[in-house]
Amino acid sequence: MALAFGRLGLTPETFWAMTPCEFTALLEGRGLLTPTNGGLSREELECLVALLGESASGSC
């Protein structure tokens, strides 16, 4: 959540209203999913999506 509220500048209301697909699109758009810059790896993202109860394959 530090990433969402700090680096991305989301409000708590905006963050909690987002779907995992929307959050993924935001991270991809900001270039934060590449392991070289400390962002989430694809595997980490898929685990997060699975924990949130959405399918990690093809739902975005």
Backbone as XML, in Angstrom:
<?xml version="1.0"?>
<chain id="A" units="angstrom">
  <residue number="1" name="MET">
    <atom name="N" x="0.819" y="-1.188" z="0.000"/>
    <atom name="CA" x="0.000" y="0.000" z="0.000"/>
    <atom name="C" x="0.862" y="1.249" z="0.000"/>
  </residue>
  <residue number="2" name="ALA">
    <atom name="N" x="2.084" y="1.155" z="0.515"/>
    <atom name="CA" x="2.971" y="2.308" z="0.466"/>
    <atom name="C" x="3.212" y="2.738" z="-0.975"/>
  </residue>
  <residue number="3" name="LEU">
    <atom name="N" x="3.318" y="1.771" z="-1.873"/>
    <atom name="CA" x="3.488" y="2.076" z="-3.297"/>
    <atom name="C" x="2.271" y="2.831" z="-3.829"/>
  </residue>
  <residue number="4" name="ALA">
    <atom name="N" x="1.102" y="2.346" z="-3.503"/>
    <atom name="CA" x="-0.120" y="2.965" z="-4.017"/>
    <atom name="C" x="-0.318" y="4.375" z="-3.465"/>
  </residue>
  <residue number="5" name="PHE">
    <atom name="N" x="-0.131" y="4.552" z="-2.166"/>
    <atom name="CA" x="-0.400" y="5.850" z="-1.555"/>
    <atom name="C" x="0.767" y="6.818" z="-1.725"/>
  </residue>
  <residue number="6" name="GLY">
    <atom name="N" x="1.982" y="6.302" z="-1.707"/>
    <atom name="CA" x="3.151" y="7.157" z="-1.824"/>
    <atom name="C" x="3.548" y="7.411" z="-3.257"/>
  </residue>
  <residue number="7" name="ARG">
    <atom name="N" x="4.166" y="6.429" z="-3.867"/>
    <atom name="CA" x="4.732" y="6.602" z="-5.200"/>
    <atom name="C" x="3.681" y="6.868" z="-6.277"/>
  </residue>
  <residue number="8" name="LEU">
    <atom name="N" x="2.550" y="6.206" z="-6.192"/>
    <atom name="CA" x="1.505" y="6.396" z="-7.201"/>
    <atom name="C" x="0.558" y="7.546" z="-6.862"/>
  </residue>
  <residue number="9" name="GLY">
    <atom name="N" x="0.542" y="7.970" z="-5.612"/>
    <atom name="CA" x="-0.276" y="9.107" z="-5.206"/>
    <atom name="C" x="-1.769" y="8.848" z="-5.169"/>
  </residue>
  <residue number="10" name="LEU">
    <atom name="N" x="-2.157" y="7.589" z="-5.002"/>
    <atom name="CA" x="-3.587" y="7.264" z="-4.937"/>
    <atom name="C" x="-4.143" y="7.575" z="-3.559"/>
  </residue>
  <residue number="11" name="THR">
    <atom name="N" x="-5.387" y="7.972" z="-3.506"/>
    <atom name="CA" x="-6.062" y="8.107" z="-2.224"/>
    <atom name="C" x="-6.533" y="6.716" z="-1.800"/>
  </residue>
  <residue number="12" name="PRO">
    <atom name="N" x="-6.756" y="6.496" z="-0.515"/>
    <atom name="CA" x="-7.263" y="5.187" z="-0.095"/>
    <atom name="C" x="-8.567" y="4.819" z="-0.790"/>
  </residue>
  <residue number="13" name="GLU">
    <atom name="N" x="-9.446" y="5.786" z="-0.992"/>
    <atom name="CA" x="-10.728" y="5.516" z="-1.650"/>
    <atom name="C" x="-10.520" y="5.044" z="-3.089"/>
  </residue>
  <residue number="14" name="THR">
    <atom name="N" x="-9.604" y="5.692" z="-3.793"/>
    <atom name="CA" x="-9.320" y="5.312" z="-5.175"/>
    <atom name="C" x="-8.684" y="3.930" z="-5.231"/>
  </residue>
  <residue number="15" name="PHE">
    <atom name="N" x="-7.720" y="3.694" z="-4.344"/>
    <atom name="CA" x="-7.042" y="2.398" z="-4.319"/>
    <atom name="C" x="-8.024" y="1.261" z="-4.078"/>
  </residue>
  <residue number="16" name="TRP">
    <atom name="N" x="-8.870" y="1.386" z="-3.066"/>
    <atom name="CA" x="-9.780" y="0.299" z="-2.717"/>
    <atom name="C" x="-10.905" y="0.134" z="-3.736"/>
  </residue>
  <residue number="17" name="ALA">
    <atom name="N" x="-11.174" y="1.161" z="-4.535"/>
    <atom name="CA" x="-12.204" y="1.056" z="-5.570"/>
    <atom name="C" x="-11.675" y="0.417" z="-6.851"/>
  </residue>
  <residue number="18" name="MET">
    <atom name="N" x="-10.343" y="0.314" z="-6.976"/>
    <atom name="CA" x="-9.742" y="-0.247" z="-8.193"/>
    <atom name="C" x="-9.863" y="-1.763" z="-8.215"/>
  </residue>
  <residue number="19" name="THR">
    <atom name="N" x="-10.007" y="-2.299" z="-9.410"/>
    <atom name="CA" x="-9.924" y="-3.745" z="-9.570"/>
    <atom name="C" x="-8.445" y="-4.112" z="-9.718"/>
  </residue>
  <residue number="20" name="PRO">
    <atom name="N" x="-8.095" y="-5.374" z="-9.495"/>
    <atom name="CA" x="-6.708" y="-5.787" z="-9.729"/>
    <atom name="C" x="-6.248" y="-5.501" z="-11.164"/>
  </residue>
  <residue number="21" name="CYS">
    <atom name="N" x="-7.154" y="-5.635" z="-12.127"/>
    <atom name="CA" x="-6.793" y="-5.336" z="-13.524"/>
    <atom name="C" x="-6.465" y="-3.861" z="-13.707"/>
  </residue>
  <residue number="22" name="GLU">
    <atom name="N" x="-7.227" y="-2.996" z="-13.079"/>
    <atom name="CA" x="-6.946" y="-1.565" z="-13.171"/>
    <atom name="C" x="-5.609" y="-1.224" z="-12.509"/>
  </residue>
  <residue number="23" name="PHE">
    <atom name="N" x="-5.353" y="-1.840" z="-11.365"/>
    <atom name="CA" x="-4.086" y="-1.607" z="-10.666"/>
    <atom name="C" x="-2.910" y="-2.118" z="-11.501"/>
  </residue>
  <residue number="24" name="THR">
    <atom name="N" x="-3.087" y="-3.277" z="-12.133"/>
    <atom name="CA" x="-2.053" y="-3.827" z="-13.012"/>
    <atom name="C" x="-1.778" y="-2.874" z="-14.173"/>
  </residue>
  <residue number="25" name="ALA">
    <atom name="N" x="-2.830" y="-2.364" z="-14.777"/>
    <atom name="CA" x="-2.661" y="-1.433" z="-15.892"/>
    <atom name="C" x="-1.917" y="-0.181" z="-15.443"/>
  </residue>
  <residue number="26" name="LEU">
    <atom name="N" x="-2.214" y="0.298" z="-14.260"/>
    <atom name="CA" x="-1.518" y="1.465" z="-13.723"/>
    <atom name="C" x="-0.039" y="1.172" z="-13.517"/>
  </residue>
  <residue number="27" name="LEU">
    <atom name="N" x="0.257" y="0.013" z="-12.922"/>
    <atom name="CA" x="1.654" y="-0.363" z="-12.703"/>
    <atom name="C" x="2.402" y="-0.528" z="-14.019"/>
  </residue>
  <residue number="28" name="GLU">
    <atom name="N" x="1.766" y="-1.168" z="-14.988"/>
    <atom name="CA" x="2.401" y="-1.344" z="-16.297"/>
    <atom name="C" x="2.627" y="0.002" z="-16.970"/>
  </residue>
  <residue number="29" name="GLY">
    <atom name="N" x="1.656" y="0.887" z="-16.872"/>
    <atom name="CA" x="1.763" y="2.199" z="-17.485"/>
    <atom name="C" x="2.876" y="3.048" z="-16.894"/>
  </residue>
  <residue number="30" name="ARG">
    <atom name="N" x="3.135" y="2.839" z="-15.621"/>
    <atom name="CA" x="4.204" y="3.581" z="-14.953"/>
    <atom name="C" x="5.545" y="2.851" z="-15.011"/>
  </residue>
  <residue number="31" name="GLY">
    <atom name="N" x="5.563" y="1.662" z="-15.650"/>
    <atom name="CA" x="6.802" y="0.895" z="-15.774"/>
    <atom name="C" x="7.264" y="0.264" z="-14.477"/>
  </residue>
  <residue number="32" name="LEU">
    <atom name="N" x="6.336" y="-0.057" z="-13.604"/>
    <atom name="CA" x="6.690" y="-0.591" z="-12.282"/>
    <atom name="C" x="6.628" y="-2.110" z="-12.195"/>
  </residue>
  <residue number="33" name="LEU">
    <atom name="N" x="6.389" y="-2.801" z="-13.298"/>
    <atom name="CA" x="6.331" y="-4.255" z="-13.251"/>
    <atom name="C" x="7.634" y="-4.908" z="-13.698"/>
  </residue>
  <residue number="34" name="THR">
    <atom name="N" x="8.613" y="-4.132" z="-14.017"/>
    <atom name="CA" x="9.886" y="-4.702" z="-14.442"/>
    <atom name="C" x="10.771" y="-4.938" z="-13.233"/>
  </residue>
  <residue number="35" name="PRO">
    <atom name="N" x="11.300" y="-6.152" z="-13.058"/>
    <atom name="CA" x="12.106" y="-6.480" z="-11.882"/>
    <atom name="C" x="13.366" y="-5.626" z="-11.753"/>
  </residue>
  <residue number="36" name="THR">
    <atom name="N" x="13.873" y="-5.055" z="-12.828"/>
    <atom name="CA" x="15.113" y="-4.294" z="-12.756"/>
    <atom name="C" x="14.971" y="-2.995" z="-11.972"/>
  </residue>
  <residue number="37" name="ASN">
    <atom name="N" x="13.777" y="-2.455" z="-11.858"/>
    <atom name="CA" x="13.627" y="-1.209" z="-11.111"/>
    <atom name="C" x="12.958" y="-1.417" z="-9.751"/>
  </residue>
  <residue number="38" name="GLY">
    <atom name="N" x="12.897" y="-2.646" z="-9.286"/>
    <atom name="CA" x="12.327" y="-2.922" z="-7.976"/>
    <atom name="C" x="10.814" y="-3.061" z="-7.964"/>
  </residue>
  <residue number="39" name="GLY">
    <atom name="N" x="10.177" y="-3.035" z="-9.139"/>
    <atom name="CA" x="8.726" y="-3.194" z="-9.209"/>
    <atom name="C" x="8.332" y="-4.657" z="-9.033"/>
  </residue>
  <residue number="40" name="LEU">
    <atom name="N" x="7.054" y="-4.911" z="-9.094"/>
    <atom name="CA" x="6.549" y="-6.273" z="-8.978"/>
    <atom name="C" x="6.919" y="-7.089" z="-10.209"/>
  </residue>
  <residue number="41" name="SER">
    <atom name="N" x="7.299" y="-8.322" z="-9.978"/>
    <atom name="CA" x="7.506" y="-9.231" z="-11.106"/>
    <atom name="C" x="6.142" y="-9.765" z="-11.537"/>
  </residue>
  <residue number="42" name="ARG">
    <atom name="N" x="6.075" y="-10.337" z="-12.706"/>
    <atom name="CA" x="4.824" y="-10.914" z="-13.194"/>
    <atom name="C" x="4.332" y="-11.987" z="-12.221"/>
  </residue>
  <residue number="43" name="GLU">
    <atom name="N" x="5.247" y="-12.799" z="-11.708"/>
    <atom name="CA" x="4.874" y="-13.859" z="-10.757"/>
    <atom name="C" x="4.302" y="-13.257" z="-9.476"/>
  </residue>
  <residue number="44" name="GLU">
    <atom name="N" x="4.919" y="-12.203" z="-8.955"/>
    <atom name="CA" x="4.412" y="-11.552" z="-7.749"/>
    <atom name="C" x="3.023" y="-10.956" z="-7.992"/>
  </residue>
  <residue number="45" name="LEU">
    <atom name="N" x="2.856" y="-10.355" z="-9.150"/>
    <atom name="CA" x="1.559" y="-9.783" z="-9.482"/>
    <atom name="C" x="0.485" y="-10.859" z="-9.566"/>
  </residue>
  <residue number="46" name="GLU">
    <atom name="N" x="0.802" y="-11.975" z="-10.205"/>
    <atom name="CA" x="-0.173" y="-13.061" z="-10.323"/>
    <atom name="C" x="-0.543" y="-13.615" z="-8.951"/>
  </residue>
  <residue number="47" name="CYS">
    <atom name="N" x="0.419" y="-13.700" z="-8.055"/>
    <atom name="CA" x="0.121" y="-14.150" z="-6.681"/>
    <atom name="C" x="-0.795" y="-13.157" z="-5.979"/>
  </residue>
  <residue number="48" name="LEU">
    <atom name="N" x="-0.528" y="-11.874" z="-6.172"/>
    <atom name="CA" x="-1.370" y="-10.848" z="-5.568"/>
    <atom name="C" x="-2.796" y="-10.916" z="-6.104"/>
  </residue>
  <residue number="49" name="VAL">
    <atom name="N" x="-2.922" y="-11.052" z="-7.398"/>
    <atom name="CA" x="-4.253" y="-11.152" z="-8.007"/>
    <atom name="C" x="-4.984" y="-12.385" z="-7.486"/>
  </residue>
  <residue number="50" name="ALA">
    <atom name="N" x="-4.270" y="-13.507" z="-7.370"/>
    <atom name="CA" x="-4.894" y="-14.729" z="-6.857"/>
    <atom name="C" x="-5.376" y="-14.529" z="-5.418"/>
  </residue>
  <residue number="51" name="LEU">
    <atom name="N" x="-4.593" y="-13.825" z="-4.625"/>
    <atom name="CA" x="-4.996" y="-13.556" z="-3.248"/>
    <atom name="C" x="-6.237" y="-12.668" z="-3.177"/>
  </residue>
  <residue number="52" name="LEU">
    <atom name="N" x="-6.380" y="-11.822" z="-4.166"/>
    <atom name="CA" x="-7.535" y="-10.930" z="-4.197"/>
    <atom name="C" x="-8.783" y="-11.582" z="-4.764"/>
  </residue>
  <residue number="53" name="GLY">
    <atom name="N" x="-8.632" y="-12.830" z="-5.220"/>
    <atom name="CA" x="-9.796" y="-13.586" z="-5.641"/>
    <atom name="C" x="-10.163" y="-13.468" z="-7.095"/>
  </residue>
  <residue number="54" name="GLU">
    <atom name="N" x="-9.302" y="-12.921" z="-7.923"/>
    <atom name="CA" x="-9.590" y="-12.857" z="-9.341"/>
    <atom name="C" x="-8.634" y="-13.775" z="-10.073"/>
  </residue>
  <residue number="55" name="SER">
    <atom name="N" x="-9.065" y="-14.243" z="-11.212"/>
    <atom name="CA" x="-8.222" y="-15.110" z="-12.025"/>
    <atom name="C" x="-7.011" y="-14.334" z="-12.512"/>
  </residue>
  <residue number="56" name="ALA">
    <atom name="N" x="-5.825" y="-14.934" z="-12.384"/>
    <atom name="CA" x="-4.604" y="-14.273" z="-12.817"/>
    <atom name="C" x="-4.326" y="-14.498" z="-14.296"/>
  </residue>
  <residue number="57" name="SER">
    <atom name="N" x="-5.148" y="-15.267" z="-14.961"/>
    <atom name="CA" x="-4.861" y="-15.555" z="-16.366"/>
    <atom name="C" x="-5.958" y="-15.011" z="-17.270"/>
  </residue>
  <residue number="58" name="GLY">
    <atom name="N" x="-5.614" y="-13.958" z="-17.984"/>
    <atom name="CA" x="-6.467" y="-13.470" z="-19.044"/>
    <atom name="C" x="-7.678" y="-12.656" z="-18.646"/>
  </residue>
  <residue number="59" name="SER">
    <atom name="N" x="-7.855" y="-12.293" z="-17.397"/>
    <atom name="CA" x="-9.037" y="-11.526" z="-17.042"/>
    <atom name="C" x="-8.841" y="-10.041" z="-17.252"/>
  </residue>
  <residue number="60" name="CYS">
    <atom name="N" x="-7.631" y="-9.608" z="-17.519"/>
    <atom name="CA" x="-7.358" y="-8.171" z="-17.690"/>
    <atom name="C" x="-7.394" y="-7.801" z="-19.160"/>
  </residue>
</chain>
